Amino acid sequence: MSGFEFKCKDIGMNCGFEVKGASSRDEMMQIVSAHAKGAHNMTTIPPDIASKVSSAIKS
């Protein structure tokens, strides 16, 4: 596998979103932030959720 991947369900969300291929953790966080804003109506990602997301990103 190349790059990083993340799935919302890995942090307990009832959501089928998954993304693969980001070249860095920072890029992945940007992608996940955009998804959270559009799909989950989150204007910002709270620190506890950001920590869960970061921990769930696989390389």
Distance bins in CASP14 RR format, pairs under 12 A and 6 or more apart:
PFRMAT RR
TARGET T0000
AUTHOR 0000-0000-0000
RMODE 2
METHOD distances of the structure
MODEL  1
1 20 1 0 0 1 0 0 0 0 0 0 0
1 21 1 0 0 1 0 0 0 0 0 0 0
1 22 0 0 0 0 0 1 0 0 0 0 0
1 58 0 0 0 0 1 0 0 0 0 0 0
1 59 0 0 0 0 1 0 0 0 0 0 0
2 20 0 0 0 0 1 0 0 0 0 0 0
2 21 1 0 0 1 0 0 0 0 0 0 0
2 22 0 0 0 0 1 0 0 0 0 0 0
2 23 0 0 0 0 1 0 0 0 0 0 0
2 59 0 0 0 0 1 0 0 0 0 0 0
3 19 0 0 0 0 0 1 0 0 0 0 0
3 20 1 0 0 1 0 0 0 0 0 0 0
3 21 1 0 1 0 0 0 0 0 0 0 0
3 22 1 0 0 1 0 0 0 0 0 0 0
3 23 1 0 0 1 0 0 0 0 0 0 0
3 24 0 0 0 0 1 0 0 0 0 0 0
3 25 0 0 0 0 1 0 0 0 0 0 0
3 27 0 0 0 0 1 0 0 0 0 0 0
3 28 0 0 0 0 1 0 0 0 0 0 0
3 31 0 0 0 0 0 1 0 0 0 0 0
3 57 0 0 0 0 1 0 0 0 0 0 0
3 58 0 0 0 0 1 0 0 0 0 0 0
3 59 1 0 0 1 0 0 0 0 0 0 0
4 18 0 0 0 0 0 1 0 0 0 0 0
4 19 0 0 0 0 1 0 0 0 0 0 0
4 20 1 0 0 1 0 0 0 0 0 0 0
4 21 1 0 0 1 0 0 0 0 0 0 0
4 22 1 0 1 0 0 0 0 0 0 0 0
4 23 1 0 0 1 0 0 0 0 0 0 0
4 24 1 0 0 1 0 0 0 0 0 0 0
4 25 1 0 0 1 0 0 0 0 0 0 0
4 26 0 0 0 0 1 0 0 0 0 0 0
4 27 1 0 0 1 0 0 0 0 0 0 0
4 28 1 0 1 0 0 0 0 0 0 0 0
4 29 0 0 0 0 1 0 0 0 0 0 0
4 30 0 0 0 0 0 1 0 0 0 0 0
4 31 0 0 0 0 1 0 0 0 0 0 0
4 32 0 0 0 0 0 1 0 0 0 0 0
4 53 0 0 0 0 0 1 0 0 0 0 0
4 54 0 0 0 0 0 1 0 0 0 0 0
4 56 0 0 0 0 0 1 0 0 0 0 0
4 57 1 0 1 0 0 0 0 0 0 0 0
4 58 1 0 0 1 0 0 0 0 0 0 0
4 59 1 0 1 0 0 0 0 0 0 0 0
5 17 0 0 0 0 0 1 0 0 0 0 0
5 18 1 0 0 1 0 0 0 0 0 0 0
5 19 1 0 0 1 0 0 0 0 0 0 0
5 20 1 0 1 0 0 0 0 0 0 0 0
5 21 1 0 0 1 0 0 0 0 0 0 0
5 22 1 0 0 1 0 0 0 0 0 0 0
5 23 0 0 0 0 0 1 0 0 0 0 0
5 25 0 0 0 0 0 1 0 0 0 0 0
5 27 0 0 0 0 0 1 0 0 0 0 0
5 28 0 0 0 0 1 0 0 0 0 0 0
5 31 0 0 0 0 0 1 0 0 0 0 0
5 32 0 0 0 0 0 1 0 0 0 0 0
5 56 0 0 0 0 1 0 0 0 0 0 0
5 57 1 0 0 1 0 0 0 0 0 0 0
5 58 1 0 1 0 0 0 0 0 0 0 0
5 59 1 0 0 1 0 0 0 0 0 0 0
6 13 0 0 0 0 0 1 0 0 0 0 0
6 15 0 0 0 0 0 1 0 0 0 0 0
6 16 0 0 0 0 0 1 0 0 0 0 0
6 17 0 0 0 0 1 0 0 0 0 0 0
6 18 1 0 0 1 0 0 0 0 0 0 0
6 19 1 0 1 0 0 0 0 0 0 0 0
6 20 0 0 0 0 1 0 0 0 0 0 0
6 21 0 0 0 0 1 0 0 0 0 0 0
6 22 1 0 0 1 0 0 0 0 0 0 0
6 25 0 0 0 0 1 0 0 0 0 0 0
6 27 0 0 0 0 0 1 0 0 0 0 0
6 28 1 0 1 0 0 0 0 0 0 0 0
6 29 0 0 0 0 1 0 0 0 0 0 0
6 30 0 0 0 0 0 1 0 0 0 0 0
6 31 1 0 0 1 0 0 0 0 0 0 0
6 32 1 0 1 0 0 0 0 0 0 0 0
6 33 0 0 0 0 0 1 0 0 0 0 0
6 35 0 0 0 0 1 0 0 0 0 0 0
6 36 0 0 0 0 0 1 0 0 0 0 0
6 52 0 0 0 0 0 1 0 0 0 0 0
6 53 1 0 0 1 0 0 0 0 0 0 0
6 54 0 0 0 0 1 0 0 0 0 0 0
6 55 0 0 0 0 0 1 0 0 0 0 0
6 56 1 0 1 0 0 0 0 0 0 0 0
6 57 1 0 1 0 0 0 0 0 0 0 0
6 58 1 0 0 1 0 0 0 0 0 0 0
6 59 0 0 0 0 0 1 0 0 0 0 0
7 13 0 0 0 0 1 0 0 0 0 0 0
7 14 0 0 0 0 0 1 0 0 0 0 0
7 15 0 0 0 0 1 0 0 0 0 0 0
7 16 1 0 0 1 0 0 0 0 0 0 0
7 17 1 0 0 1 0 0 0 0 0 0 0
7 18 1 0 1 0 0 0 0 0 0 0 0
7 19 0 0 0 0 1 0 0 0 0 0 0
7 20 0 0 0 0 1 0 0 0 0 0 0
7 28 0 0 0 0 0 1 0 0 0 0 0
7 32 0 0 0 0 0 1 0 0 0 0 0
7 35 0 0 0 0 0 1 0 0 0 0 0
7 52 0 0 0 0 0 1 0 0 0 0 0
7 53 0 0 0 0 0 1 0 0 0 0 0
7 56 1 0 0 1 0 0 0 0 0 0 0
7 57 0 0 0 0 1 0 0 0 0 0 0
7 58 0 0 0 0 1 0 0 0 0 0 0
8 14 0 0 0 0 1 0 0 0 0 0 0
8 15 1 1 0 0 0 0 0 0 0 0 0
8 16 1 0 1 0 0 0 0 0 0 0 0
8 17 1 0 1 0 0 0 0 0 0 0 0
8 18 1 0 0 1 0 0 0 0 0 0 0
8 19 0 0 0 0 1 0 0 0 0 0 0
8 31 0 0 0 0 0 1 0 0 0 0 0
8 32 0 0 0 0 1 0 0 0 0 0 0
8 35 1 0 0 1 0 0 0 0 0 0 0
8 36 0 0 0 0 1 0 0 0 0 0 0
8 39 0 0 0 0 1 0 0 0 0 0 0
8 40 0 0 0 0 1 0 0 0 0 0 0
8 42 0 0 0 0 0 1 0 0 0 0 0
8 49 0 0 0 0 0 1 0 0 0 0 0
8 52 0 0 0 0 0 1 0 0 0 0 0
8 53 0 0 0 0 1 0 0 0 0 0 0
8 56 0 0 0 0 1 0 0 0 0 0 0
8 57 0 0 0 0 0 1 0 0 0 0 0
9 15 1 0 0 1 0 0 0 0 0 0 0
9 16 1 0 0 1 0 0 0 0 0 0 0
9 17 0 0 0 0 1 0 0 0 0 0 0
9 18 1 0 0 1 0 0 0 0 0 0 0
9 52 0 0 0 0 0 1 0 0 0 0 0
9 56 0 0 0 0 1 0 0 0 0 0 0
10 16 0 0 0 0 0 1 0 0 0 0 0
10 17 0 0 0 0 0 1 0 0 0 0 0
10 18 0 0 0 0 1 0 0 0 0 0 0
10 19 0 0 0 0 0 1 0 0 0 0 0
10 32 0 0 0 0 0 1 0 0 0 0 0
10 52 0 0 0 0 1 0 0 0 0 0 0
10 53 0 0 0 0 1 0 0 0 0 0 0
10 54 0 0 0 0 0 1 0 0 0 0 0
10 55 0 0 0 0 1 0 0 0 0 0 0
10 56 1 0 1 0 0 0 0 0 0 0 0
10 57 0 0 0 0 1 0 0 0 0 0 0
10 58 0 0 0 0 1 0 0 0 0 0 0
11 17 0 0 0 0 0 1 0 0 0 0 0
11 18 0 0 0 0 0 1 0 0 0 0 0
11 32 0 0 0 0 1 0 0 0 0 0 0
11 35 0 0 0 0 0 1 0 0 0 0 0
11 36 0 0 0 0 0 1 0 0 0 0 0
11 40 0 0 0 0 0 1 0 0 0 0 0
11 45 0 0 0 0 0 1 0 0 0 0 0
11 48 0 0 0 0 0 1 0 0 0 0 0
11 49 1 0 0 1 0 0 0 0 0 0 0
11 50 0 0 0 0 0 1 0 0 0 0 0
11 51 0 0 0 0 1 0 0 0 0 0 0
11 52 1 0 1 0 0 0 0 0 0 0 0
11 53 1 0 0 1 0 0 0 0 0 0 0
11 54 0 0 0 0 1 0 0 0 0 0 0
11 55 0 0 0 0 1 0 0 0 0 0 0
11 56 1 0 1 0 0 0 0 0 0 0 0
11 57 0 0 0 0 0 1 0 0 0 0 0
12 40 0 0 0 0 0 1 0 0 0 0 0
12 49 0 0 0 0 0 1 0 0 0 0 0
12 52 0 0 0 0 1 0 0 0 0 0 0
12 53 0 0 0 0 0 1 0 0 0 0 0
12 56 0 0 0 0 1 0 0 0 0 0 0
13 32 0 0 0 0 0 1 0 0 0 0 0
13 35 0 0 0 0 0 1 0 0 0 0 0
13 36 0 0 0 0 1 0 0 0 0 0 0
13 39 0 0 0 0 1 0 0 0 0 0 0
13 40 1 0 0 1 0 0 0 0 0 0 0
13 42 0 0 0 0 0 1 0 0 0 0 0
13 49 0 0 0 0 1 0 0 0 0 0 0
13 52 0 0 0 0 1 0 0 0 0 0 0
13 53 0 0 0 0 1 0 0 0 0 0 0
13 56 0 0 0 0 0 1 0 0 0 0 0
14 39 0 0 0 0 0 1 0 0 0 0 0
14 40 0 0 0 0 0 1 0 0 0 0 0
15 32 0 0 0 0 0 1 0 0 0 0 0
15 35 0 0 0 0 1 0 0 0 0 0 0
15 36 0 0 0 0 1 0 0 0 0 0 0
15 38 0 0 0 0 0 1 0 0 0 0 0
15 39 1 0 0 1 0 0 0 0 0 0 0
15 40 1 0 0 1 0 0 0 0 0 0 0
15 42 0 0 0 0 0 1 0 0 0 0 0
16 35 0 0 0 0 0 1 0 0 0 0 0
16 39 0 0 0 0 1 0 0 0 0 0 0
16 40 0 0 0 0 0 1 0 0 0 0 0
17 31 0 0 0 0 1 0 0 0 0 0 0
17 32 0 0 0 0 1 0 0 0 0 0 0
17 34 0 0 0 0 0 1 0 0 0 0 0
17 35 1 0 1 0 0 0 0 0 0 0 0
17 36 0 0 0 0 1 0 0 0 0 0 0
17 38 0 0 0 0 0 1 0 0 0 0 0
17 39 1 0 0 1 0 0 0 0 0 0 0
17 40 0 0 0 0 1 0 0 0 0 0 0
17 53 0 0 0 0 0 1 0 0 0 0 0
17 56 0 0 0 0 0 1 0 0 0 0 0
18 28 0 0 0 0 0 1 0 0 0 0 0
18 31 0 0 0 0 0 1 0 0 0 0 0
18 32 0 0 0 0 0 1 0 0 0 0 0
18 35 0 0 0 0 1 0 0 0 0 0 0
18 56 0 0 0 0 0 1 0 0 0 0 0
18 57 0 0 0 0 0 1 0 0 0 0 0
18 58 0 0 0 0 0 1 0 0 0 0 0
19 27 0 0 0 0 1 0 0 0 0 0 0
19 28 1 0 0 1 0 0 0 0 0 0 0
19 29 0 0 0 0 0 1 0 0 0 0 0
19 30 0 0 0 0 0 1 0 0 0 0 0
19 31 1 0 1 0 0 0 0 0 0 0 0
19 32 1 0 0 1 0 0 0 0 0 0 0
19 33 0 0 0 0 0 1 0 0 0 0 0
19 34 0 0 0 0 0 1 0 0 0 0 0
19 35 1 0 0 1 0 0 0 0 0 0 0
19 36 0 0 0 0 0 1 0 0 0 0 0
19 39 0 0 0 0 0 1 0 0 0 0 0
19 53 0 0 0 0 0 1 0 0 0 0 0
19 56 0 0 0 0 0 1 0 0 0 0 0
19 57 0 0 0 0 1 0 0 0 0 0 0
19 58 0 0 0 0 0 1 0 0 0 0 0
20 27 0 0 0 0 0 1 0 0 0 0 0
20 28 0 0 0 0 1 0 0 0 0 0 0
20 31 0 0 0 0 0 1 0 0 0 0 0
20 57 0 0 0 0 0 1 0 0 0 0 0
20 58 0 0 0 0 1 0 0 0 0 0 0
20 59 0 0 0 0 0 1 0 0 0 0 0
21 27 0 0 0 0 1 0 0 0 0 0 0
21 28 0 0 0 0 1 0 0 0 0 0 0
21 31 0 0 0 0 1 0 0 0 0 0 0
21 57 0 0 0 0 0 1 0 0 0 0 0
21 58 0 0 0 0 0 1 0 0 0 0 0
21 59 0 0 0 0 1 0 0 0 0 0 0
22 28 1 0 1 0 0 0 0 0 0 0 0
22 29 0 0 0 0 1 0 0 0 0 0 0
22 30 0 0 0 0 1 0 0 0 0 0 0
22 31 1 0 1 0 0 0 0 0 0 0 0
22 32 0 0 0 0 1 0 0 0 0 0 0
22 34 0 0 0 0 0 1 0 0 0 0 0
22 35 0 0 0 0 0 1 0 0 0 0 0
22 57 0 0 0 0 1 0 0 0 0 0 0
22 58 0 0 0 0 0 1 0 0 0 0 0
22 59 0 0 0 0 1 0 0 0 0 0 0
23 30 0 0 0 0 0 1 0 0 0 0 0
23 31 0 0 0 0 0 1 0 0 0 0 0
23 59 0 0 0 0 0 1 0 0 0 0 0
24 30 0 0 0 0 1 0 0 0 0 0 0
24 31 0 0 0 0 0 1 0 0 0 0 0
24 57 0 0 0 0 1 0 0 0 0 0 0
24 59 0 0 0 0 1 0 0 0 0 0 0
25 31 0 0 0 0 0 1 0 0 0 0 0
25 32 0 0 0 0 0 1 0 0 0 0 0
25 50 0 0 0 0 0 1 0 0 0 0 0
25 53 0 0 0 0 1 0 0 0 0 0 0
25 54 1 0 0 1 0 0 0 0 0 0 0
25 55 0 0 0 0 0 1 0 0 0 0 0
25 56 0 0 0 0 0 1 0 0 0 0 0
25 57 1 0 1 0 0 0 0 0 0 0 0
25 58 0 0 0 0 0 1 0 0 0 0 0
25 59 0 0 0 0 1 0 0 0 0 0 0
26 32 0 0 0 0 0 1 0 0 0 0 0
26 33 0 0 0 0 0 1 0 0 0 0 0
26 54 0 0 0 0 0 1 0 0 0 0 0
26 57 0 0 0 0 0 1 0 0 0 0 0
27 33 0 0 0 0 0 1 0 0 0 0 0
27 34 0 0 0 0 0 1 0 0 0 0 0
27 57 0 0 0 0 0 1 0 0 0 0 0
27 59 0 0 0 0 0 1 0 0 0 0 0
28 34 0 0 0 0 0 1 0 0 0 0 0
28 35 0 0 0 0 0 1 0 0 0 0 0
28 50 0 0 0 0 0 1 0 0 0 0 0
28 53 0 0 0 0 1 0 0 0 0 0 0
28 54 0 0 0 0 1 0 0 0 0 0 0
28 56 0 0 0 0 1 0 0 0 0 0 0
28 57 1 0 1 0 0 0 0 0 0 0 0
28 58 0 0 0 0 1 0 0 0 0 0 0
28 59 0 0 0 0 1 0 0 0 0 0 0
29 35 0 0 0 0 0 1 0 0 0 0 0
29 36 0 0 0 0 0 1 0 0 0 0 0
29 45 0 0 0 0 1 0 0 0 0 0 0
29 49 0 0 0 0 0 1 0 0 0 0 0
29 50 1 0 0 1 0 0 0 0 0 0 0
29 51 0 0 0 0 0 1 0 0 0 0 0
29 52 0 0 0 0 0 1 0 0 0 0 0
29 53 1 0 0 1 0 0 0 0 0 0 0
29 54 1 0 0 1 0 0 0 0 0 0 0
29 55 0 0 0 0 0 1 0 0 0 0 0
29 56 0 0 0 0 0 1 0 0 0 0 0
29 57 1 0 0 1 0 0 0 0 0 0 0
30 36 0 0 0 0 0 1 0 0 0 0 0
30 37 0 0 0 0 0 1 0 0 0 0 0
30 45 0 0 0 0 0 1 0 0 0 0 0
30 53 0 0 0 0 0 1 0 0 0 0 0
30 57 0 0 0 0 0 1 0 0 0 0 0
31 37 0 0 0 0 0 1 0 0 0 0 0
31 38 0 0 0 0 0 1 0 0 0 0 0
31 39 0 0 0 0 0 1 0 0 0 0 0
31 45 0 0 0 0 0 1 0 0 0 0 0
31 53 0 0 0 0 0 1 0 0 0 0 0
31 57 0 0 0 0 0 1 0 0 0 0 0
32 38 0 0 0 0 0 1 0 0 0 0 0
32 39 0 0 0 0 0 1 0 0 0 0 0
32 40 0 0 0 0 0 1 0 0 0 0 0
32 42 0 0 0 0 0 1 0 0 0 0 0
32 45 1 0 0 1 0 0 0 0 0 0 0
32 49 0 0 0 0 1 0 0 0 0 0 0
32 50 0 0 0 0 1 0 0 0 0 0 0
32 52 0 0 0 0 0 1 0 0 0 0 0
32 53 1 0 1 0 0 0 0 0 0 0 0
32 54 0 0 0 0 1 0 0 0 0 0 0
32 56 0 0 0 0 1 0 0 0 0 0 0
32 57 0 0 0 0 1 0 0 0 0 0 0
33 39 0 0 0 0 0 1 0 0 0 0 0
33 40 0 0 0 0 0 1 0 0 0 0 0
33 42 0 0 0 0 1 0 0 0 0 0 0
33 43 0 0 0 0 0 1 0 0 0 0 0
33 44 0 0 0 0 1 0 0 0 0 0 0
33 45 1 0 1 0 0 0 0 0 0 0 0
33 46 0 0 0 0 0 1 0 0 0 0 0
33 49 0 0 0 0 0 1 0 0 0 0 0
33 50 0 0 0 0 1 0 0 0 0 0 0
33 53 0 0 0 0 1 0 0 0 0 0 0
33 54 0 0 0 0 0 1 0 0 0 0 0
34 40 0 0 0 0 0 1 0 0 0 0 0
34 42 0 0 0 0 0 1 0 0 0 0 0
34 43 0 0 0 0 0 1 0 0 0 0 0
34 45 0 0 0 0 0 1 0 0 0 0 0
35 41 0 0 0 0 0 1 0 0 0 0 0
35 42 0 0 0 0 1 0 0 0 0 0 0
35 45 0 0 0 0 0 1 0 0 0 0 0
35 53 0 0 0 0 0 1 0 0 0 0 0
36 42 1 0 1 0 0 0 0 0 0 0 0
36 43 0 0 0 0 1 0 0 0 0 0 0
36 44 0 0 0 0 1 0 0 0 0 0 0
36 45 1 0 1 0 0 0 0 0 0 0 0
36 46 0 0 0 0 0 1 0 0 0 0 0
36 49 1 0 0 1 0 0 0 0 0 0 0
36 50 0 0 0 0 1 0 0 0 0 0 0
36 52 0 0 0 0 0 1 0 0 0 0 0
36 53 0 0 0 0 1 0 0 0 0 0 0
37 43 1 0 0 1 0 0 0 0 0 0 0
37 44 0 0 0 0 1 0 0 0 0 0 0
37 45 0 0 0 0 1 0 0 0 0 0 0
38 45 0 0 0 0 0 1 0 0 0 0 0
40 46 0 0 0 0 0 1 0 0 0 0 0
40 49 0 0 0 0 1 0 0 0 0 0 0
40 53 0 0 0 0 0 1 0 0 0 0 0
42 49 1 0 0 1 0 0 0 0 0 0 0
42 50 0 0 0 0 0 1 0 0 0 0 0
42 53 0 0 0 0 0 1 0 0 0 0 0
44 50 0 0 0 0 1 0 0 0 0 0 0
45 51 0 0 0 0 1 0 0 0 0 0 0
45 52 0 0 0 0 1 0 0 0 0 0 0
45 53 1 0 0 1 0 0 0 0 0 0 0
45 54 0 0 0 0 0 1 0 0 0 0 0
46 52 0 0 0 0 1 0 0 0 0 0 0
46 53 0 0 0 0 0 1 0 0 0 0 0
47 53 0 0 0 0 0 1 0 0 0 0 0
47 54 0 0 0 0 0 1 0 0 0 0 0
48 54 0 0 0 0 0 1 0 0 0 0 0
48 55 0 0 0 0 0 1 0 0 0 0 0
49 55 0 0 0 0 0 1 0 0 0 0 0
49 56 0 0 0 0 0 1 0 0 0 0 0
50 56 0 0 0 0 0 1 0 0 0 0 0
50 57 0 0 0 0 0 1 0 0 0 0 0
51 57 0 0 0 0 0 1 0 0 0 0 0
END
